[in-house]
């Protein structure tokens, strides 16, 4: 069965959805995106994604084409139309089609291009990797300086994923000035004792929606949170390590650049955080 997708107000079979070759998302990567997970047919942390979407659009001086209520209705319609139990909804807004290529922004009367589609991922919350843990390598962070804006400029993260694949591991962690920024599509953390350490928010990293929720739950569970940068050497000496993202939730990291973290197996702190996160998010899902 072909997927139903959303394009500029219409729900269409995926093969019929077409975007202009002059769209600035295609020509300039001039657009932003969000990915919202779906568990049991409901959207996870949807409000947080709306807030970040609005911020990304504002930072790029783009208009938000829909209210939060309208975005929710579109997401729900796509989840229902495609029978998504567990999976994801991808949303992308570009500056639109000005009719020709130009580096300068088009006038405000150019309508943004809005695209949404679903991906079915049965058993998303039961990923076997959570029992085994990820292995990562470190690579230089040479991305542009506004990583806090969730743009569609994903070439270097894609290259980071491929570097990990070629090395026979699961992901790459970016390192800048000797300190870890984040993973290719996730935020990075280490655990020492009862303390969770993760890089502070700035333009250096994406302001993860899952990150915010997990840190909130950690504090509520009487864990200490320290927001600061850490090195690969410090990470390798940690008791545990993990990543968070909208699709991986809370995922343990058991090896960094060939060095085992702690026992080399997922630890109890990360396991507990994952359990708390999934329980709380399911309760609040819409």
C-alpha positions as a LaTeX table, in Angstrom:
\begin{tabular}{lrrr}
\hline
Residue & $x$ (\AA) & $y$ (\AA) & $z$ (\AA) \\
\hline
Unk1 & 0.00 & 0.00 & 0.00 \\
Unk2 & 1.38 & 3.39 & $-0.97$ \\
Unk3 & 1.77 & 6.00 & 1.72 \\
Unk4 & $-0.41$ & 9.04 & 1.99 \\
Unk5 & 1.72 & 12.17 & 2.35 \\
Unk6 & 0.94 & 15.83 & 2.95 \\
Unk7 & 2.01 & 18.54 & 0.52 \\
Unk8 & 0.87 & 22.15 & 0.77 \\
Unk9 & $-2.60$ & 21.43 & 2.06 \\
Unk10 & $-3.28$ & 18.22 & 0.14 \\
Unk11 & $-3.17$ & 14.59 & 1.23 \\
Unk12 & $-1.76$ & 12.63 & $-1.71$ \\
Unk13 & $-0.38$ & 9.21 & $-2.64$ \\
Unk14 & 3.39 & 9.55 & $-2.29$ \\
Unk15 & 3.99 & 9.01 & $-6.02$ \\
Unk16 & 1.80 & 12.00 & $-6.86$ \\
Unk17 & 3.50 & 14.49 & $-4.51$ \\
Unk18 & 5.86 & 16.75 & $-6.43$ \\
Unk19 & 7.93 & 19.81 & $-5.49$ \\
Unk20 & 9.32 & 22.41 & $-7.91$ \\
Unk21 & 12.96 & 22.20 & $-8.99$ \\
Unk22 & 13.16 & 25.87 & $-7.97$ \\
Unk23 & 12.20 & 25.18 & $-4.37$ \\
Unk24 & 14.84 & 26.67 & $-2.08$ \\
Unk25 & 14.87 & 23.55 & 0.08 \\
Unk26 & 16.21 & 21.67 & $-2.95$ \\
Unk27 & 18.55 & 24.39 & $-4.23$ \\
Unk28 & 19.79 & 25.98 & $-1.00$ \\
Unk29 & 18.90 & 23.59 & 1.86 \\
Unk30 & 16.81 & 26.59 & 2.92 \\
Unk31 & 14.40 & 24.82 & 5.22 \\
Unk32 & 13.84 & 23.28 & 8.62 \\
Unk33 & 12.40 & 19.99 & 9.82 \\
Unk34 & 11.11 & 18.05 & 12.80 \\
Unk35 & 10.62 & 14.35 & 13.45 \\
Unk36 & 7.96 & 13.28 & 15.95 \\
Unk37 & 7.81 & 9.72 & 17.18 \\
Unk38 & 4.56 & 7.76 & 17.34 \\
Unk39 & 3.91 & 5.07 & 19.94 \\
Unk40 & 0.64 & 3.17 & 20.06 \\
Unk41 & $-0.77$ & 5.55 & 17.47 \\
Unk42 & $-0.06$ & 8.67 & 19.56 \\
Unk43 & 2.44 & 11.50 & 19.14 \\
Unk44 & 5.33 & 11.76 & 21.60 \\
Unk45 & 6.27 & 15.17 & 23.06 \\
Unk46 & 4.42 & 16.95 & 20.27 \\
Unk47 & 4.29 & 20.31 & 22.03 \\
Unk48 & 8.07 & 20.42 & 22.33 \\
Unk49 & 8.48 & 19.81 & 18.61 \\
Unk50 & 6.08 & 22.66 & 17.82 \\
Unk51 & 8.06 & 25.04 & 20.03 \\
Unk52 & 11.36 & 24.11 & 18.39 \\
Unk53 & 9.86 & 24.31 & 14.90 \\
Unk54 & 8.64 & 27.84 & 15.58 \\
Unk55 & 12.07 & 28.82 & 16.89 \\
Unk56 & 13.92 & 27.36 & 13.89 \\
Unk57 & 11.60 & 29.16 & 11.48 \\
Unk58 & 12.01 & 32.43 & 13.36 \\
Unk59 & 15.80 & 32.17 & 13.37 \\
Unk60 & 15.71 & 31.83 & 9.57 \\
Unk61 & 13.15 & 34.64 & 9.21 \\
Unk62 & 10.55 & 32.27 & 7.80 \\
Unk63 & 6.84 & 32.37 & 8.51 \\
Unk64 & 5.20 & 29.50 & 10.36 \\
Unk65 & 2.51 & 28.29 & 7.95 \\
Unk66 & 0.33 & 26.65 & 10.62 \\
Unk67 & $-0.79$ & 27.03 & 14.21 \\
Unk68 & 0.08 & 24.29 & 16.71 \\
Unk69 & $-3.51$ & 23.05 & 16.49 \\
Unk70 & $-3.31$ & 22.82 & 12.70 \\
Unk71 & 0.01 & 20.98 & 12.87 \\
Unk72 & $-1.52$ & 18.51 & 15.31 \\
Unk73 & $-4.51$ & 17.89 & 13.05 \\
Unk74 & $-2.23$ & 17.23 & 10.06 \\
Unk75 & $-0.05$ & 14.83 & 12.05 \\
Unk76 & $-3.06$ & 12.92 & 13.36 \\
Unk77 & $-4.59$ & 12.67 & 9.90 \\
Unk78 & $-1.39$ & 11.19 & 8.47 \\
Unk79 & $-0.99$ & 8.73 & 11.36 \\
Unk80 & $-4.57$ & 7.54 & 10.84 \\
Unk81 & $-4.38$ & 7.46 & 7.02 \\
Unk82 & $-1.23$ & 5.32 & 7.10 \\
Unk83 & $-2.23$ & 3.13 & 10.02 \\
Unk84 & 0.86 & 4.02 & 12.04 \\
Unk85 & 1.06 & 2.22 & 15.37 \\
Unk86 & 4.75 & 2.82 & 16.06 \\
Unk87 & 6.84 & 5.04 & 13.83 \\
Unk88 & 7.63 & 8.63 & 12.98 \\
Unk89 & 6.17 & 11.66 & 11.28 \\
Unk90 & 8.65 & 13.77 & 9.31 \\
Unk91 & 7.79 & 17.45 & 8.81 \\
Unk92 & 9.68 & 19.87 & 6.56 \\
Unk93 & 9.11 & 23.54 & 5.81 \\
Unk94 & 11.17 & 25.31 & 3.15 \\
Unk95 & 11.18 & 28.94 & 2.07 \\
Unk96 & 9.29 & 27.86 & $-1.02$ \\
Unk97 & 9.49 & 28.29 & $-4.77$ \\
Unk98 & 10.39 & 31.82 & $-5.94$ \\
Unk99 & 10.32 & 30.71 & $-9.59$ \\
Unk100 & 14.06 & 30.87 & $-10.19$ \\
Unk101 & 17.39 & 30.46 & $-8.40$ \\
Unk102 & 18.77 & 33.37 & $-6.41$ \\
Unk103 & 20.93 & 33.61 & $-3.29$ \\
Unk104 & 18.79 & 36.42 & $-1.89$ \\
Unk105 & 15.64 & 35.51 & 0.01 \\
Unk106 & 12.47 & 35.84 & $-2.06$ \\
Unk107 & 9.80 & 38.33 & $-1.07$ \\
Unk108 & 7.41 & 37.48 & 1.76 \\
Unk109 & 4.59 & 36.69 & $-0.66$ \\
Unk110 & 6.32 & 33.43 & $-1.66$ \\
Unk111 & 4.45 & 30.62 & 0.09 \\
Unk112 & 6.52 & 28.16 & 2.14 \\
Unk113 & 6.56 & 24.55 & 0.98 \\
Unk114 & 5.19 & 22.17 & 3.61 \\
Unk115 & 5.83 & 18.44 & 3.39 \\
Unk116 & 4.96 & 15.68 & 5.87 \\
Unk117 & 5.24 & 11.92 & 5.60 \\
Unk118 & 5.15 & 8.94 & 7.94 \\
Unk119 & 7.56 & 6.06 & 8.51 \\
Unk120 & 6.25 & 2.86 & 10.07 \\
Unk121 & 8.62 & 1.38 & 12.68 \\
Unk122 & 6.89 & $-1.50$ & 14.46 \\
Unk123 & 8.36 & $-2.10$ & 17.91 \\
Unk124 & 10.11 & 1.28 & 17.92 \\
Unk125 & 10.35 & 1.38 & 21.72 \\
Unk126 & 11.59 & $-2.22$ & 21.90 \\
Unk127 & 14.76 & $-1.69$ & 19.86 \\
Unk128 & 17.10 & $-4.62$ & 20.68 \\
Unk129 & 20.03 & $-2.18$ & 20.59 \\
Unk130 & 18.88 & $-0.79$ & 23.94 \\
Unk131 & 19.88 & $-4.12$ & 25.51 \\
Unk132 & 23.25 & $-4.19$ & 23.76 \\
Unk133 & 24.27 & $-0.54$ & 23.47 \\
Unk134 & 25.79 & 1.54 & 20.72 \\
Unk135 & 29.45 & 1.74 & 19.75 \\
Unk136 & 30.64 & 5.12 & 18.52 \\
Unk137 & 33.71 & 6.74 & 17.05 \\
Unk138 & 34.77 & 10.39 & 17.29 \\
Unk139 & 35.23 & 12.65 & 14.27 \\
Unk140 & 35.98 & 16.38 & 13.88 \\
Unk141 & 32.96 & 18.68 & 14.02 \\
Unk142 & 33.18 & 20.87 & 10.92 \\
Unk143 & 29.51 & 21.84 & 10.66 \\
Unk144 & 28.29 & 25.42 & 10.38 \\
Unk145 & 27.96 & 27.44 & 13.58 \\
Unk146 & 24.16 & 27.45 & 13.99 \\
Unk147 & 23.55 & 23.87 & 14.99 \\
Unk148 & 20.73 & 25.01 & 17.27 \\
Unk149 & 18.57 & 25.58 & 14.17 \\
Unk150 & 17.16 & 22.26 & 12.95 \\
Unk151 & 17.83 & 22.83 & 9.27 \\
Unk152 & 17.82 & 20.32 & 6.42 \\
Unk153 & 21.57 & 20.85 & 5.98 \\
Unk154 & 22.41 & 17.27 & 6.90 \\
Unk155 & 25.29 & 16.38 & 4.57 \\
Unk156 & 28.00 & 16.26 & 7.24 \\
Unk157 & 25.87 & 14.31 & 9.74 \\
Unk158 & 25.19 & 11.89 & 6.89 \\
Unk159 & 28.94 & 11.63 & 6.27 \\
Unk160 & 29.37 & 10.99 & 10.00 \\
Unk161 & 26.87 & 8.13 & 9.84 \\
Unk162 & 28.77 & 6.66 & 6.91 \\
Unk163 & 32.11 & 7.00 & 8.72 \\
Unk164 & 30.61 & 5.01 & 11.58 \\
Unk165 & 29.25 & 2.39 & 9.21 \\
Unk166 & 32.63 & 2.00 & 7.53 \\
Unk167 & 34.24 & 1.59 & 10.96 \\
Unk168 & 31.76 & $-1.13$ & 11.87 \\
Unk169 & 30.09 & 0.86 & 14.66 \\
Unk170 & 26.72 & 2.52 & 15.22 \\
Unk171 & 27.36 & 6.26 & 15.20 \\
Unk172 & 29.86 & 9.11 & 15.37 \\
Unk173 & 30.30 & 11.76 & 18.06 \\
Unk174 & 31.44 & 15.16 & 16.86 \\
Unk175 & 34.45 & 16.77 & 18.59 \\
Unk176 & 35.34 & 20.46 & 18.45 \\
Unk177 & 38.32 & 22.04 & 20.24 \\
Unk178 & 38.89 & 18.75 & 22.04 \\
Unk179 & 35.36 & 18.52 & 23.42 \\
Unk180 & 32.30 & 16.50 & 22.38 \\
Unk181 & 29.46 & 18.52 & 20.89 \\
Unk182 & 26.87 & 15.84 & 20.03 \\
Unk183 & 26.16 & 12.79 & 17.90 \\
Unk184 & 25.23 & 12.86 & 14.23 \\
Unk185 & 21.50 & 12.97 & 15.01 \\
Unk186 & 21.39 & 12.95 & 18.80 \\
Unk187 & 22.63 & 14.57 & 22.00 \\
Unk188 & 25.52 & 12.95 & 23.89 \\
Unk189 & 25.90 & 12.23 & 27.64 \\
Unk190 & 28.15 & 10.51 & 30.13 \\
Unk191 & 27.35 & 9.23 & 33.63 \\
Unk192 & 29.74 & 9.34 & 36.58 \\
Unk193 & 28.27 & 7.98 & 39.78 \\
Unk194 & 24.84 & 9.56 & 40.13 \\
Unk195 & 25.79 & 12.52 & 37.92 \\
Unk196 & 24.67 & 12.96 & 34.31 \\
Unk197 & 26.95 & 15.23 & 32.28 \\
Unk198 & 25.97 & 16.74 & 28.94 \\
Unk199 & 27.01 & 19.79 & 26.95 \\
Unk200 & 25.21 & 23.01 & 27.83 \\
Unk201 & 22.75 & 24.56 & 25.38 \\
Unk202 & 24.20 & 27.05 & 22.90 \\
Unk203 & 24.48 & 27.44 & 19.16 \\
Unk204 & 27.00 & 24.56 & 19.26 \\
Unk205 & 24.34 & 21.83 & 19.58 \\
Unk206 & 20.75 & 21.09 & 18.74 \\
Unk207 & 18.37 & 21.83 & 21.59 \\
Unk208 & 16.99 & 18.30 & 21.76 \\
Unk209 & 13.35 & 17.82 & 22.69 \\
Unk210 & 14.14 & 14.41 & 24.14 \\
Unk211 & 17.15 & 15.95 & 25.91 \\
Unk212 & 14.95 & 18.43 & 27.75 \\
Unk213 & 12.51 & 15.74 & 28.88 \\
Unk214 & 15.19 & 13.28 & 29.96 \\
Unk215 & 17.06 & 15.87 & 32.03 \\
Unk216 & 13.81 & 16.91 & 33.68 \\
Unk217 & 13.00 & 13.30 & 34.55 \\
Unk218 & 16.54 & 12.74 & 35.81 \\
Unk219 & 16.25 & 15.61 & 38.29 \\
Unk220 & 12.84 & 14.33 & 39.43 \\
Unk221 & 14.46 & 10.91 & 40.02 \\
Unk222 & 17.04 & 12.55 & 42.34 \\
Unk223 & 19.90 & 12.32 & 39.85 \\
Unk224 & 22.39 & 15.17 & 39.56 \\
Unk225 & 22.69 & 16.93 & 36.19 \\
Unk226 & 25.76 & 18.93 & 35.16 \\
Unk227 & 25.60 & 20.81 & 31.87 \\
Unk228 & 29.13 & 21.24 & 30.56 \\
Unk229 & 31.33 & 19.96 & 27.78 \\
Unk230 & 33.44 & 16.82 & 28.18 \\
Unk231 & 36.29 & 15.23 & 26.24 \\
Unk232 & 36.50 & 11.81 & 24.63 \\
Unk233 & 39.07 & 10.84 & 27.28 \\
Unk234 & 36.65 & 11.77 & 30.07 \\
Unk235 & 33.87 & 9.89 & 28.30 \\
Unk236 & 36.00 & 6.76 & 28.04 \\
Unk237 & 36.56 & 6.90 & 31.80 \\
Unk238 & 32.86 & 7.32 & 32.59 \\
Unk239 & 30.68 & 4.72 & 34.29 \\
Unk240 & 28.07 & 4.90 & 31.54 \\
Unk241 & 27.31 & 6.89 & 28.40 \\
Unk242 & 24.24 & 7.39 & 26.26 \\
Unk243 & 22.50 & 9.38 & 23.57 \\
Unk244 & 18.98 & 10.77 & 23.25 \\
Unk245 & 16.87 & 11.53 & 20.20 \\
Unk246 & 13.24 & 11.51 & 19.15 \\
Unk247 & 13.57 & 8.10 & 17.48 \\
Unk248 & 16.19 & 6.36 & 19.67 \\
Unk249 & 14.71 & 7.78 & 22.91 \\
Unk250 & 17.46 & 6.93 & 25.45 \\
Unk251 & 20.13 & 4.66 & 24.00 \\
Unk252 & 23.18 & 3.38 & 25.92 \\
Unk253 & 26.67 & 3.82 & 24.47 \\
Unk254 & 29.07 & 1.04 & 25.51 \\
Unk255 & 32.18 & 1.83 & 23.46 \\
Unk256 & 33.89 & 5.02 & 22.28 \\
Unk257 & 36.82 & 4.85 & 19.86 \\
Unk258 & 37.38 & 1.21 & 20.77 \\
Unk259 & 37.42 & 1.74 & 24.55 \\
Unk260 & 34.71 & 0.04 & 26.60 \\
Unk261 & 32.62 & 2.31 & 28.82 \\
Unk262 & 32.25 & 0.98 & 32.35 \\
Unk263 & 31.57 & $-2.73$ & 32.13 \\
Unk264 & 31.15 & $-2.57$ & 28.38 \\
Unk265 & 27.44 & $-3.25$ & 28.80 \\
Unk266 & 24.42 & $-0.96$ & 29.30 \\
Unk267 & 24.29 & 0.30 & 32.87 \\
Unk268 & 21.46 & 0.69 & 35.34 \\
Unk269 & 21.28 & 4.51 & 35.22 \\
Unk270 & 20.65 & 4.61 & 31.49 \\
Unk271 & 18.24 & 1.69 & 31.66 \\
Unk272 & 16.25 & 3.50 & 34.35 \\
Unk273 & 16.21 & 6.76 & 32.39 \\
Unk274 & 14.93 & 4.96 & 29.31 \\
Unk275 & 12.21 & 3.27 & 31.33 \\
Unk276 & 11.11 & 6.53 & 32.96 \\
Unk277 & 11.16 & 8.43 & 29.67 \\
Unk278 & 9.04 & 5.90 & 27.79 \\
Unk279 & 6.56 & 5.56 & 30.65 \\
Unk280 & 6.11 & 9.31 & 31.06 \\
Unk281 & 5.97 & 10.06 & 27.35 \\
Unk282 & 3.33 & 7.41 & 26.76 \\
Unk283 & 1.20 & 8.97 & 29.50 \\
Unk284 & 1.49 & 12.43 & 27.94 \\
Unk285 & 1.19 & 11.33 & 24.28 \\
Unk286 & $-1.42$ & 12.93 & 22.07 \\
\hline
\end{tabular}
